Amino acid sequence: MRKGKGGSGGSSQGASRELTDHVEAQRTWVACLRGAGLDAPDPDATGTIHLGDQSKRATRTRASLIGVPDDTPTPKG
């Protein structure tokens, strides 16, 4: 039996471990976002996080993070 890359499933086990590590890192990042008050979904099985269209929410979120009241007008441009 050969060892290393040519062995039985060595590279697929490595790839599987990398994916597992990536998904766990994404979960940690989402937990950090949630800790900052952002509403973020869990990552999918590949670690992708579908945030959707955040354009309207982003302005309000940035403002709330720096302590600007929600009724303060947002400058345009």
All heavy atoms as TSV, in Angstrom:
chain	resi	resn	atom	element	x	y	z
A	1	MET	N	N	0.837	-1.183	0.000
A	1	MET	CA	C	0.000	0.000	0.000
A	1	MET	C	C	0.877	1.240	0.000
A	1	MET	O	O	1.813	1.345	0.764
A	1	MET	CB	C	-0.910	-0.009	1.233
A	1	MET	CG	C	-1.763	1.217	1.334
A	1	MET	SD	S	-2.771	1.242	2.808
A	1	MET	CE	C	-4.221	0.449	2.180
A	2	ARG	N	N	0.540	2.186	-0.854
A	2	ARG	CA	C	1.296	3.422	-0.942
A	2	ARG	C	C	0.795	4.426	0.081
A	2	ARG	O	O	-0.374	4.462	0.400
A	2	ARG	CB	C	1.178	4.022	-2.339
A	2	ARG	CG	C	1.822	3.158	-3.364
A	2	ARG	CD	C	1.683	3.661	-4.777
A	2	ARG	NE	N	0.996	4.919	-4.923
A	2	ARG	CZ	C	0.662	5.442	-6.083
A	2	ARG	NH1	N	0.928	4.796	-7.184
A	2	ARG	NH2	N	0.046	6.592	-6.170
A	3	LYS	N	N	1.694	5.245	0.560
A	3	LYS	CA	C	1.315	6.287	1.515
A	3	LYS	C	C	1.363	7.642	0.831
A	3	LYS	O	O	1.978	7.810	-0.196
A	3	LYS	CB	C	2.263	6.274	2.717
A	3	LYS	CG	C	2.143	5.023	3.544
A	3	LYS	CD	C	3.048	5.087	4.734
A	3	LYS	CE	C	2.927	3.829	5.561
A	3	LYS	NZ	N	3.805	3.858	6.708
A	4	GLY	N	N	0.734	8.628	1.424
A	4	GLY	CA	C	0.769	9.980	0.890
A	4	GLY	C	C	-0.366	10.234	-0.068
A	4	GLY	O	O	-1.435	9.656	0.037
A	5	LYS	N	N	-0.091	11.095	-1.067
A	5	LYS	CA	C	-1.137	11.509	-1.986
A	5	LYS	C	C	-1.716	10.369	-2.796
A	5	LYS	O	O	-2.867	10.382	-3.144
A	5	LYS	CB	C	-0.617	12.593	-2.932
A	5	LYS	CG	C	-0.430	13.916	-2.264
A	5	LYS	CD	C	-0.063	14.975	-3.260
A	5	LYS	CE	C	0.050	16.321	-2.575
A	5	LYS	NZ	N	0.341	17.376	-3.514
A	6	GLY	N	N	-0.923	9.385	-3.126
A	6	GLY	CA	C	-1.406	8.285	-3.945
A	6	GLY	C	C	-2.095	7.202	-3.155
A	6	GLY	O	O	-2.611	6.247	-3.713
A	7	GLY	N	N	-2.163	7.330	-1.843
A	7	GLY	CA	C	-2.765	6.317	-0.984
A	7	GLY	C	C	-4.271	6.299	-1.090
A	7	GLY	O	O	-4.877	6.971	-1.909
A	8	SER	N	N	-4.899	5.545	-0.252
A	8	SER	CA	C	-6.352	5.387	-0.314
A	8	SER	C	C	-7.071	6.546	0.366
A	8	SER	O	O	-7.211	6.579	1.574
A	8	SER	CB	C	-6.770	4.060	0.315
A	8	SER	OG	O	-6.371	4.041	1.663
A	9	GLY	N	N	-7.471	7.519	-0.433
A	9	GLY	CA	C	-8.299	8.603	0.092
A	9	GLY	C	C	-7.568	9.686	0.841
A	9	GLY	O	O	-8.204	10.499	1.493
A	10	GLY	N	N	-6.256	9.732	0.783
A	10	GLY	CA	C	-5.507	10.746	1.523
A	10	GLY	C	C	-5.872	12.158	1.142
A	10	GLY	O	O	-6.102	13.001	1.993
A	11	SER	N	N	-5.946	12.420	-0.163
A	11	SER	CA	C	-6.245	13.788	-0.586
A	11	SER	C	C	-7.708	14.145	-0.338
A	11	SER	O	O	-8.036	15.279	-0.034
A	11	SER	CB	C	-5.883	13.997	-2.059
A	11	SER	OG	O	-6.697	13.205	-2.877
A	12	SER	N	N	-8.614	13.178	-0.453
A	12	SER	CA	C	-10.016	13.498	-0.185
A	12	SER	C	C	-10.240	13.744	1.303
A	12	SER	O	O	-11.073	14.566	1.668
A	12	SER	CB	C	-10.942	12.392	-0.702
A	12	SER	OG	O	-10.752	11.201	0.015
A	13	GLN	N	N	-9.486	13.062	2.139
A	13	GLN	CA	C	-9.598	13.326	3.576
A	13	GLN	C	C	-9.076	14.716	3.899
A	13	GLN	O	O	-9.643	15.427	4.719
A	13	GLN	CB	C	-8.837	12.270	4.382
A	13	GLN	CG	C	-9.504	10.930	4.399
A	13	GLN	CD	C	-8.673	9.891	5.127
A	13	GLN	OE1	O	-7.514	10.134	5.475
A	13	GLN	NE2	N	-9.250	8.731	5.352
A	14	GLY	N	N	-8.005	15.118	3.222
A	14	GLY	CA	C	-7.446	16.457	3.430
A	14	GLY	C	C	-8.414	17.531	2.971
A	14	GLY	O	O	-8.605	18.544	3.642
A	15	ALA	N	N	-9.038	17.296	1.814
A	15	ALA	CA	C	-10.015	18.256	1.301
A	15	ALA	C	C	-11.221	18.339	2.220
A	15	ALA	O	O	-11.762	19.423	2.468
A	15	ALA	CB	C	-10.446	17.872	-0.109
A	16	SER	N	N	-11.646	17.207	2.733
A	16	SER	CA	C	-12.781	17.178	3.651
A	16	SER	C	C	-12.453	17.962	4.921
A	16	SER	O	O	-13.281	18.715	5.432
A	16	SER	CB	C	-13.138	15.737	3.990
A	16	SER	OG	O	-14.174	15.700	4.940
A	17	ARG	N	N	-11.243	17.816	5.409
A	17	ARG	CA	C	-10.816	18.532	6.619
A	17	ARG	C	C	-10.763	20.038	6.351
A	17	ARG	O	O	-11.164	20.840	7.194
A	17	ARG	CB	C	-9.457	18.010	7.082
A	17	ARG	CG	C	-8.952	18.659	8.340
A	17	ARG	CD	C	-9.832	18.301	9.501
A	17	ARG	NE	N	-9.486	19.144	10.629
A	17	ARG	CZ	C	-10.256	19.374	11.643
A	17	ARG	NH1	N	-11.436	18.803	11.720
A	17	ARG	NH2	N	-9.885	20.152	12.612
A	18	GLU	N	N	-10.278	20.412	5.160
A	18	GLU	CA	C	-10.227	21.833	4.810
A	18	GLU	C	C	-11.625	22.430	4.750
A	18	GLU	O	O	-11.851	23.544	5.224
A	18	GLU	CB	C	-9.521	22.028	3.464
A	18	GLU	CG	C	-8.027	21.848	3.536
A	18	GLU	CD	C	-7.357	22.076	2.192
A	18	GLU	OE1	O	-7.917	22.835	1.359
A	18	GLU	OE2	O	-6.291	21.516	1.969
A	19	LEU	N	N	-12.569	21.690	4.177
A	19	LEU	CA	C	-13.951	22.175	4.106
A	19	LEU	C	C	-14.535	22.310	5.506
A	19	LEU	O	O	-15.176	23.317	5.827
A	19	LEU	CB	C	-14.810	21.232	3.264
A	19	LEU	CG	C	-16.287	21.602	3.167
A	19	LEU	CD1	C	-16.477	22.987	2.561
A	19	LEU	CD2	C	-17.050	20.555	2.372
A	20	THR	N	N	-14.298	21.327	6.343
A	20	THR	CA	C	-14.792	21.380	7.725
A	20	THR	C	C	-14.218	22.596	8.450
A	20	THR	O	O	-14.949	23.324	9.133
A	20	THR	CB	C	-14.422	20.092	8.479
A	20	THR	OG1	O	-15.013	18.984	7.800
A	20	THR	CG2	C	-14.897	20.124	9.918
A	21	ASP	N	N	-12.927	22.839	8.276
A	21	ASP	CA	C	-12.297	24.004	8.908
A	21	ASP	C	C	-12.886	25.307	8.386
A	21	ASP	O	O	-13.117	26.246	9.146
A	21	ASP	CB	C	-10.781	23.991	8.664
A	21	ASP	CG	C	-10.064	22.882	9.410
A	21	ASP	OD1	O	-10.674	22.265	10.312
A	21	ASP	OD2	O	-8.893	22.617	9.075
A	22	HIS	N	N	-13.143	25.370	7.071
A	22	HIS	CA	C	-13.715	26.568	6.468
A	22	HIS	C	C	-15.117	26.839	7.021
A	22	HIS	O	O	-15.436	27.972	7.392
A	22	HIS	CB	C	-13.768	26.414	4.940
A	22	HIS	CG	C	-14.488	27.514	4.243
A	22	HIS	ND1	N	-14.007	28.808	4.184
A	22	HIS	CD2	C	-15.677	27.529	3.591
A	22	HIS	CE1	C	-14.869	29.563	3.520
A	22	HIS	NE2	N	-15.893	28.811	3.145
A	23	VAL	N	N	-15.947	25.800	7.070
A	23	VAL	CA	C	-17.317	25.963	7.578
A	23	VAL	C	C	-17.284	26.408	9.036
A	23	VAL	O	O	-18.031	27.304	9.444
A	23	VAL	CB	C	-18.138	24.670	7.391
A	23	VAL	CG1	C	-19.479	24.768	8.092
A	23	VAL	CG2	C	-18.338	24.371	5.908
A	24	GLU	N	N	-16.408	25.838	9.835
A	24	GLU	CA	C	-16.288	26.243	11.239
A	24	GLU	C	C	-15.836	27.699	11.359
A	24	GLU	O	O	-16.331	28.437	12.215
A	24	GLU	CB	C	-15.322	25.321	11.994
A	24	GLU	CG	C	-15.907	23.967	12.311
A	24	GLU	CD	C	-17.185	24.071	13.147
A	24	GLU	OE1	O	-17.225	24.834	14.136
A	24	GLU	OE2	O	-18.161	23.398	12.787
A	25	ALA	N	N	-14.910	28.126	10.494
A	25	ALA	CA	C	-14.462	29.527	10.511
A	25	ALA	C	C	-15.608	30.461	10.145
A	25	ALA	O	O	-15.769	31.529	10.748
A	25	ALA	CB	C	-13.297	29.715	9.545
A	26	GLN	N	N	-16.427	30.057	9.181
A	26	GLN	CA	C	-17.579	30.865	8.797
A	26	GLN	C	C	-18.589	30.953	9.936
A	26	GLN	O	O	-19.172	32.007	10.172
A	26	GLN	CB	C	-18.240	30.311	7.533
A	26	GLN	CG	C	-17.363	30.402	6.286
A	26	GLN	CD	C	-17.071	31.831	5.903
A	26	GLN	OE1	O	-16.224	32.494	6.482
A	26	GLN	NE2	N	-17.773	32.317	4.924
A	27	ARG	N	N	-18.787	29.863	10.636
A	27	ARG	CA	C	-19.703	29.877	11.790
A	27	ARG	C	C	-19.194	30.823	12.869
A	27	ARG	O	O	-19.974	31.544	13.505
A	27	ARG	CB	C	-19.863	28.469	12.353
A	27	ARG	CG	C	-20.701	27.571	11.481
A	27	ARG	CD	C	-20.876	26.205	12.093
A	27	ARG	NE	N	-21.676	25.364	11.220
A	27	ARG	CZ	C	-21.531	24.070	11.076
A	27	ARG	NH1	N	-20.609	23.426	11.776
A	27	ARG	NH2	N	-22.298	23.396	10.251
A	28	THR	N	N	-17.889	30.829	13.087
A	28	THR	CA	C	-17.288	31.732	14.067
A	28	THR	C	C	-17.493	33.186	13.647
A	28	THR	O	O	-17.835	34.045	14.467
A	28	THR	CB	C	-15.782	31.430	14.216
A	28	THR	OG1	O	-15.633	30.073	14.651
A	28	THR	CG2	C	-15.120	32.358	15.209
A	29	TRP	N	N	-17.323	33.462	12.346
A	29	TRP	CA	C	-17.515	34.813	11.829
A	29	TRP	C	C	-18.967	35.254	11.996
A	29	TRP	O	O	-19.239	36.379	12.402
A	29	TRP	CB	C	-17.078	34.869	10.369
A	29	TRP	CG	C	-17.162	36.237	9.767
A	29	TRP	CD1	C	-16.500	37.364	10.177
A	29	TRP	CD2	C	-17.963	36.628	8.661
A	29	TRP	NE1	N	-16.842	38.428	9.377
A	29	TRP	CE2	C	-17.740	38.001	8.429
A	29	TRP	CE3	C	-18.840	35.947	7.823
A	29	TRP	CZ2	C	-18.367	38.707	7.411
A	29	TRP	CZ3	C	-19.459	36.652	6.805
A	29	TRP	CH2	C	-19.214	38.010	6.604
A	30	VAL	N	N	-19.910	34.364	11.688
A	30	VAL	CA	C	-21.335	34.689	11.844
A	30	VAL	C	C	-21.644	34.974	13.312
A	30	VAL	O	O	-22.378	35.909	13.631
A	30	VAL	CB	C	-22.231	33.559	11.287
A	30	VAL	CG1	C	-23.660	33.703	11.750
A	30	VAL	CG2	C	-22.168	33.538	9.763
A	31	ALA	N	N	-21.070	34.210	14.213
A	31	ALA	CA	C	-21.285	34.455	15.641
A	31	ALA	C	C	-20.763	35.834	16.028
A	31	ALA	O	O	-21.399	36.547	16.817
A	31	ALA	CB	C	-20.608	33.372	16.475
A	32	CYS	N	N	-19.654	36.235	15.445
A	32	CYS	CA	C	-19.095	37.563	15.703
A	32	CYS	C	C	-20.040	38.647	15.170
A	32	CYS	O	O	-20.288	39.645	15.849
A	32	CYS	CB	C	-17.727	37.677	15.047
A	32	CYS	SG	S	-16.911	39.257	15.312
A	33	LEU	N	N	-20.555	38.445	13.960
A	33	LEU	CA	C	-21.510	39.407	13.396
A	33	LEU	C	C	-22.737	39.537	14.281
A	33	LEU	O	O	-23.208	40.642	14.550
A	33	LEU	CB	C	-21.940	38.970	11.994
A	33	LEU	CG	C	-20.890	39.016	10.895
A	33	LEU	CD1	C	-21.447	38.438	9.601
A	33	LEU	CD2	C	-20.389	40.431	10.684
A	34	ARG	N	N	-23.238	38.404	14.735
A	34	ARG	CA	C	-24.422	38.424	15.599
A	34	ARG	C	C	-24.111	39.106	16.920
A	34	ARG	O	O	-24.953	39.815	17.471
A	34	ARG	CB	C	-24.920	37.005	15.835
A	34	ARG	CG	C	-25.541	36.403	14.582
A	34	ARG	CD	C	-25.913	34.967	14.800
A	34	ARG	NE	N	-26.500	34.387	13.594
A	34	ARG	CZ	C	-26.592	33.100	13.373
A	34	ARG	NH1	N	-26.176	32.222	14.269
A	34	ARG	NH2	N	-27.118	32.662	12.248
A	35	GLY	N	N	-22.911	38.903	17.426
A	35	GLY	CA	C	-22.496	39.559	18.664
A	35	GLY	C	C	-22.449	41.076	18.525
A	35	GLY	O	O	-22.616	41.804	19.494
A	36	ALA	N	N	-22.232	41.546	17.280
A	36	ALA	CA	C	-22.216	42.982	17.007
A	36	ALA	C	C	-23.603	43.511	16.669
A	36	ALA	O	O	-23.761	44.666	16.303
A	36	ALA	CB	C	-21.258	43.279	15.855
A	37	GLY	N	N	-24.602	42.633	16.753
A	37	GLY	CA	C	-25.972	43.068	16.527
A	37	GLY	C	C	-26.479	42.905	15.106
A	37	GLY	O	O	-27.554	43.378	14.779
A	38	LEU	N	N	-25.708	42.254	14.248
A	38	LEU	CA	C	-26.141	42.043	12.868
A	38	LEU	C	C	-26.891	40.729	12.752
A	38	LEU	O	O	-26.556	39.747	13.409
A	38	LEU	CB	C	-24.937	42.033	11.925
A	38	LEU	CG	C	-24.102	43.312	11.928
A	38	LEU	CD1	C	-22.848	43.123	11.100
A	38	LEU	CD2	C	-24.919	44.466	11.387
A	39	ASP	N	N	-27.888	40.713	11.899
A	39	ASP	CA	C	-28.673	39.506	11.669
A	39	ASP	C	C	-28.065	38.755	10.496
A	39	ASP	O	O	-28.248	39.149	9.347
A	39	ASP	CB	C	-30.128	39.879	11.373
A	39	ASP	CG	C	-31.009	38.662	11.187
A	39	ASP	OD1	O	-30.629	37.572	11.648
A	39	ASP	OD2	O	-32.086	38.807	10.585
A	40	ALA	N	N	-27.301	37.716	10.768
A	40	ALA	CA	C	-26.640	36.942	9.718
A	40	ALA	C	C	-27.097	35.489	9.799
A	40	ALA	O	O	-27.200	34.930	10.888
A	40	ALA	CB	C	-25.129	37.021	9.882
A	41	PRO	N	N	-27.351	34.868	8.637
A	41	PRO	CA	C	-27.782	33.474	8.622
A	41	PRO	C	C	-26.604	32.526	8.835
A	41	PRO	O	O	-25.448	32.905	8.657
A	41	PRO	CB	C	-28.364	33.301	7.214
A	41	PRO	CG	C	-27.567	34.256	6.378
A	41	PRO	CD	C	-27.313	35.443	7.287
A	42	ASP	N	N	-26.913	31.303	9.196
A	42	ASP	CA	C	-25.880	30.280	9.312
A	42	ASP	C	C	-25.293	29.976	7.939
A	42	ASP	O	O	-25.997	30.073	6.931
A	42	ASP	CB	C	-26.465	28.983	9.879
A	42	ASP	CG	C	-26.859	29.109	11.338
A	42	ASP	OD1	O	-26.223	29.903	12.055
A	42	ASP	OD2	O	-27.792	28.407	11.758
A	43	PRO	N	N	-24.018	29.592	7.881
A	43	PRO	CA	C	-23.444	29.187	6.599
A	43	PRO	C	C	-24.055	27.873	6.124
A	43	PRO	O	O	-24.503	27.062	6.939
A	43	PRO	CB	C	-21.955	29.024	6.898
A	43	PRO	CG	C	-21.860	28.845	8.368
A	43	PRO	CD	C	-23.044	29.528	8.963
A	44	ASP	N	N	-24.071	27.666	4.780
A	44	ASP	CA	C	-24.574	26.396	4.260
A	44	ASP	C	C	-23.485	25.325	4.379
A	44	ASP	O	O	-22.435	25.554	4.996
A	44	ASP	CB	C	-25.090	26.550	2.823
A	44	ASP	CG	C	-24.009	26.912	1.814
A	44	ASP	OD1	O	-22.801	26.770	2.115
A	44	ASP	OD2	O	-24.376	27.329	0.706
A	45	ALA	N	N	-23.714	24.172	3.784
A	45	ALA	CA	C	-22.801	23.032	3.921
A	45	ALA	C	C	-21.417	23.298	3.332
A	45	ALA	O	O	-20.444	22.635	3.707
A	45	ALA	CB	C	-23.413	21.796	3.276
A	46	THR	N	N	-21.302	24.290	2.428
A	46	THR	CA	C	-20.000	24.618	1.850
A	46	THR	C	C	-19.375	25.848	2.495
A	46	THR	O	O	-18.309	26.299	2.086
A	46	THR	CB	C	-20.110	24.851	0.328
A	46	THR	OG1	O	-20.956	25.977	0.096
A	46	THR	CG2	C	-20.645	23.621	-0.387
A	47	GLY	N	N	-20.051	26.419	3.491
A	47	GLY	CA	C	-19.527	27.589	4.180
A	47	GLY	C	C	-19.980	28.911	3.599
A	47	GLY	O	O	-19.574	29.971	4.061
A	48	THR	N	N	-20.839	28.868	2.576
A	48	THR	CA	C	-21.334	30.096	1.966
A	48	THR	C	C	-22.397	30.726	2.857
A	48	THR	O	O	-23.258	30.035	3.383
A	48	THR	CB	C	-21.935	29.805	0.579
A	48	THR	OG1	O	-20.932	29.201	-0.234
A	48	THR	CG2	C	-22.437	31.072	-0.093
A	49	ILE	N	N	-22.295	32.032	3.017
A	49	ILE	CA	C	-23.258	32.773	3.824
A	49	ILE	C	C	-24.053	33.661	2.882
A	49	ILE	O	O	-23.502	34.532	2.216
A	49	ILE	CB	C	-22.547	33.613	4.896
A	49	ILE	CG1	C	-21.728	32.701	5.795
A	49	ILE	CG2	C	-23.548	34.428	5.699
A	49	ILE	CD1	C	-20.753	33.415	6.681
A	50	HIS	N	N	-25.336	33.425	2.790
A	50	HIS	CA	C	-26.208	34.174	1.891
A	50	HIS	C	C	-26.799	35.361	2.643
A	50	HIS	O	O	-27.785	35.218	3.350
A	50	HIS	CB	C	-27.315	33.267	1.347
A	50	HIS	CG	C	-26.777	32.089	0.604
A	50	HIS	ND1	N	-26.362	32.172	-0.702
A	50	HIS	CD2	C	-26.550	30.819	0.989
A	50	HIS	CE1	C	-25.928	30.993	-1.099
A	50	HIS	NE2	N	-26.023	30.157	-0.083
A	51	LEU	N	N	-26.176	36.519	2.465
A	51	LEU	CA	C	-26.622	37.711	3.173
A	51	LEU	C	C	-27.755	38.419	2.453
A	51	LEU	O	O	-28.432	39.239	3.036
A	51	LEU	CB	C	-25.449	38.670	3.376
A	51	LEU	CG	C	-24.328	38.153	4.272
A	51	LEU	CD1	C	-23.168	39.130	4.285
A	51	LEU	CD2	C	-24.828	37.895	5.679
A	52	GLY	N	N	-27.976	38.125	1.184
A	52	GLY	CA	C	-29.051	38.770	0.439
A	52	GLY	C	C	-28.713	40.213	0.140
A	52	GLY	O	O	-27.577	40.646	0.232
A	53	ASP	N	N	-29.725	40.989	-0.206
A	53	ASP	CA	C	-29.549	42.396	-0.512
A	53	ASP	C	C	-29.539	43.190	0.784
A	53	ASP	O	O	-30.577	43.448	1.381
A	53	ASP	CB	C	-30.665	42.888	-1.432
A	53	ASP	CG	C	-30.492	44.351	-1.821
A	53	ASP	OD1	O	-29.413	44.920	-1.551
A	53	ASP	OD2	O	-31.426	44.915	-2.395
A	54	GLN	N	N	-28.372	43.581	1.201
A	54	GLN	CA	C	-28.216	44.291	2.456
A	54	GLN	C	C	-28.093	45.801	2.254
A	54	GLN	O	O	-27.780	46.523	3.182
A	54	GLN	CB	C	-26.968	43.782	3.188
A	54	GLN	CG	C	-27.009	42.310	3.523
A	54	GLN	CD	C	-27.999	42.026	4.617
A	54	GLN	OE1	O	-28.006	42.688	5.643
A	54	GLN	NE2	N	-28.861	41.058	4.415
A	55	SER	N	N	-28.327	46.285	1.023
A	55	SER	CA	C	-28.063	47.691	0.738
A	55	SER	C	C	-28.842	48.649	1.636
A	55	SER	O	O	-28.304	49.634	2.106
A	55	SER	CB	C	-28.343	48.002	-0.736
A	55	SER	OG	O	-29.701	47.730	-1.043
A	56	LYS	N	N	-30.110	48.365	1.885
A	56	LYS	CA	C	-30.902	49.260	2.729
A	56	LYS	C	C	-30.545	49.090	4.201
A	56	LYS	O	O	-30.512	50.048	4.949
A	56	LYS	CB	C	-32.391	49.014	2.511
A	56	LYS	CG	C	-32.845	49.442	1.148
A	56	LYS	CD	C	-34.317	49.243	0.972
A	56	LYS	CE	C	-34.735	49.686	-0.418
A	56	LYS	NZ	N	-36.148	49.478	-0.650
A	57	ARG	N	N	-30.286	47.874	4.597
A	57	ARG	CA	C	-29.966	47.615	5.999
A	57	ARG	C	C	-28.570	48.083	6.343
A	57	ARG	O	O	-28.287	48.442	7.470
A	57	ARG	CB	C	-30.111	46.128	6.294
A	57	ARG	CG	C	-31.530	45.645	6.138
A	57	ARG	CD	C	-31.643	44.188	6.414
A	57	ARG	NE	N	-31.331	43.948	7.802
A	57	ARG	CZ	C	-30.926	42.779	8.264
A	57	ARG	NH1	N	-30.799	41.765	7.474
A	57	ARG	NH2	N	-30.663	42.632	9.537
A	58	ALA	N	N	-27.658	48.091	5.377
A	58	ALA	CA	C	-26.265	48.427	5.655
A	58	ALA	C	C	-26.116	49.847	6.190
A	58	ALA	O	O	-25.374	50.070	7.132
A	58	ALA	CB	C	-25.418	48.237	4.400
A	59	THR	N	N	-26.816	50.813	5.620
A	59	THR	CA	C	-26.720	52.195	6.088
A	59	THR	C	C	-27.180	52.300	7.530
A	59	THR	O	O	-26.517	52.891	8.366
A	59	THR	CB	C	-27.568	53.127	5.196
A	59	THR	OG1	O	-27.076	53.016	3.863
A	59	THR	CG2	C	-27.468	54.555	5.656
A	60	ARG	N	N	-28.302	51.681	7.831
A	60	ARG	CA	C	-28.814	51.731	9.192
A	60	ARG	C	C	-27.875	51.006	10.154
A	60	ARG	O	O	-27.626	51.474	11.257
A	60	ARG	CB	C	-30.200	51.102	9.238
A	60	ARG	CG	C	-30.842	51.212	10.577
A	60	ARG	CD	C	-32.259	50.729	10.519
A	60	ARG	NE	N	-32.879	50.879	11.804
A	60	ARG	CZ	C	-34.088	50.510	12.071
A	60	ARG	NH1	N	-34.838	49.978	11.135
A	60	ARG	NH2	N	-34.591	50.673	13.270
A	61	THR	N	N	-27.326	49.899	9.725
A	61	THR	CA	C	-26.420	49.145	10.584
A	61	THR	C	C	-25.154	49.938	10.871
A	61	THR	O	O	-24.712	50.031	11.994
A	61	THR	CB	C	-26.068	47.796	9.932
A	61	THR	OG1	O	-27.272	47.080	9.719
A	61	THR	CG2	C	-25.156	46.976	10.802
A	62	ARG	N	N	-24.572	50.529	9.829
A	62	ARG	CA	C	-23.373	51.340	10.047
A	62	ARG	C	C	-23.677	52.486	11.004
A	62	ARG	O	O	-22.904	52.784	11.907
A	62	ARG	CB	C	-22.855	51.887	8.716
A	62	ARG	CG	C	-22.100	50.881	7.883
A	62	ARG	CD	C	-21.353	51.572	6.759
A	62	ARG	NE	N	-22.247	52.319	5.881
A	62	ARG	CZ	C	-22.821	51.845	4.798
A	62	ARG	NH1	N	-22.613	50.601	4.449
A	62	ARG	NH2	N	-23.605	52.605	4.053
A	63	ALA	N	N	-24.827	53.125	10.812
A	63	ALA	CA	C	-25.191	54.240	11.677
A	63	ALA	C	C	-25.359	53.780	13.115
A	63	ALA	O	O	-24.899	54.438	14.048
A	63	ALA	CB	C	-26.476	54.891	11.167
A	64	SER	N	N	-26.015	52.645	13.294
A	64	SER	CA	C	-26.235	52.175	14.658
A	64	SER	C	C	-24.930	51.762	15.329
A	64	SER	O	O	-24.779	51.904	16.533
A	64	SER	CB	C	-27.237	51.018	14.667
A	64	SER	OG	O	-26.708	49.892	14.032
A	65	LEU	N	N	-23.974	51.279	14.542
A	65	LEU	CA	C	-22.690	50.876	15.116
A	65	LEU	C	C	-21.886	52.064	15.626
A	65	LEU	O	O	-21.102	51.931	16.552
A	65	LEU	CB	C	-21.866	50.085	14.094
A	65	LEU	CG	C	-22.366	48.677	13.813
A	65	LEU	CD1	C	-21.578	48.068	12.660
A	65	LEU	CD2	C	-22.267	47.791	15.042
A	66	ILE	N	N	-22.091	53.236	15.028
A	66	ILE	CA	C	-21.345	54.411	15.488
A	66	ILE	C	C	-22.187	55.305	16.394
A	66	ILE	O	O	-21.771	56.385	16.774
A	66	ILE	CB	C	-20.773	55.221	14.306
A	66	ILE	CG1	C	-21.884	55.725	13.388
A	66	ILE	CG2	C	-19.740	54.411	13.551
A	66	ILE	CD1	C	-21.396	56.690	12.323
A	67	GLY	N	N	-23.404	54.845	16.719
A	67	GLY	CA	C	-24.230	55.549	17.689
A	67	GLY	C	C	-25.091	56.656	17.131
A	67	GLY	O	O	-25.521	57.530	17.872
A	68	VAL	N	N	-25.341	56.659	15.822
A	68	VAL	CA	C	-26.215	57.666	15.232
A	68	VAL	C	C	-27.657	57.198	15.409
A	68	VAL	O	O	-27.980	56.059	15.098
A	68	VAL	CB	C	-25.893	57.858	13.734
A	68	VAL	CG1	C	-26.869	58.834	13.089
A	68	VAL	CG2	C	-24.463	58.303	13.559
A	69	PRO	N	N	-28.561	58.054	15.918
A	69	PRO	CA	C	-29.952	57.661	16.076
A	69	PRO	C	C	-30.577	57.241	14.749
A	69	PRO	O	O	-30.211	57.757	13.693
A	69	PRO	CB	C	-30.641	58.910	16.619
A	69	PRO	CG	C	-29.534	59.757	17.156
A	69	PRO	CD	C	-28.312	59.418	16.382
A	70	ASP	N	N	-31.516	56.310	14.792
A	70	ASP	CA	C	-32.161	55.788	13.591
A	70	ASP	C	C	-32.889	56.852	12.783
A	70	ASP	O	O	-33.033	56.733	11.584
A	70	ASP	CB	C	-33.150	54.670	13.944
A	70	ASP	CG	C	-32.442	53.400	14.352
A	70	ASP	OD1	O	-31.250	53.249	14.026
A	70	ASP	OD2	O	-33.095	52.555	14.985
A	71	ASP	N	N	-33.358	57.925	13.414
A	71	ASP	CA	C	-34.109	58.941	12.678
A	71	ASP	C	C	-33.223	60.042	12.088
A	71	ASP	O	O	-33.720	60.993	11.504
A	71	ASP	CB	C	-35.183	59.560	13.579
A	71	ASP	CG	C	-34.606	60.206	14.833
A	71	ASP	OD1	O	-33.393	60.045	15.091
A	71	ASP	OD2	O	-35.362	60.864	15.551
A	72	THR	N	N	-31.905	59.898	12.219
A	72	THR	CA	C	-30.986	60.867	11.637
A	72	THR	C	C	-30.921	60.665	10.128
A	72	THR	O	O	-30.712	59.550	9.661
A	72	THR	CB	C	-29.564	60.699	12.232
A	72	THR	OG1	O	-29.646	60.852	13.637
A	72	THR	CG2	C	-28.592	61.706	11.650
A	73	PRO	N	N	-31.100	61.741	9.313
A	73	PRO	CA	C	-31.035	61.578	7.862
A	73	PRO	C	C	-29.646	61.121	7.429
A	73	PRO	O	O	-28.637	61.548	7.980
A	73	PRO	CB	C	-31.340	62.968	7.309
A	73	PRO	CG	C	-31.677	63.825	8.453
A	73	PRO	CD	C	-31.383	63.097	9.715
A	74	THR	N	N	-29.623	60.244	6.433
A	74	THR	CA	C	-28.363	59.752	5.891
A	74	THR	C	C	-27.945	60.642	4.735
A	74	THR	O	O	-28.741	60.873	3.829
A	74	THR	CB	C	-28.525	58.303	5.407
A	74	THR	OG1	O	-28.987	57.510	6.487
A	74	THR	CG2	C	-27.216	57.746	4.904
A	75	PRO	N	N	-26.703	61.149	4.737
A	75	PRO	CA	C	-26.255	61.991	3.624
A	75	PRO	C	C	-26.232	61.196	2.323
A	75	PRO	O	O	-25.924	60.011	2.314
A	75	PRO	CB	C	-24.835	62.420	4.019
A	75	PRO	CG	C	-24.585	61.872	5.367
A	75	PRO	CD	C	-25.704	60.987	5.746
A	76	LYS	N	N	-26.579	61.856	1.242
A	76	LYS	CA	C	-26.552	61.207	-0.068
A	76	LYS	C	C	-25.280	61.562	-0.799
A	76	LYS	O	O	-24.774	62.663	-0.680
A	76	LYS	CB	C	-27.770	61.644	-0.885
A	76	LYS	CG	C	-29.071	61.173	-0.296
A	76	LYS	CD	C	-30.244	61.582	-1.146
A	76	LYS	CE	C	-31.527	61.095	-0.481
A	76	LYS	NZ	N	-32.707	61.466	-1.238
A	77	GLY	N	N	-24.801	60.563	-1.572
A	77	GLY	CA	C	-23.638	60.822	-2.416
A	77	GLY	C	C	-22.424	60.376	-1.820
A	77	GLY	O	O	-21.402	60.241	-1.775
